[in-house]
């Protein structure tokens, strides 16, 4: 096995280990059920305001969305990015919000 293959294998193993621990600790099924009981059809997990760079890197990784989709069959899981702006006392402010959207609304 050459170095690049070893690095890729280590990266994949590390990601999978992190994902399993993180997924269990977040209790997404419970949060989704609670949101549903309150009449919501979506659950949002903000990922742009995370100050932990390691966690932020993992959350922005496309594999996170892939594995969440595998775990939560029937729930549409996607990463969304929205450009926001506001005007306050003549000053324009613009920012970007990034989040993971869990959507179980059957109409869409």
HELIX and SHEET records of a PDB file:
HELIX    1   1 UNK A    3  UNK A   26  1                                  24    
HELIX    2   2 UNK A   28  UNK A   37  1                                  10    
HELIX    3   3 UNK A   53  UNK A   60  1                                   8    
HELIX    4   4 UNK A   62  UNK A   71  1                                  10    
SHEET    1   A 3 UNK A  42  UNK A  46  0                                        
SHEET    2   A 3 UNK A  91  UNK A 103 -1                                        
SHEET    3   A 3 UNK A  76  UNK A  88 -1                                        
END                                                                             
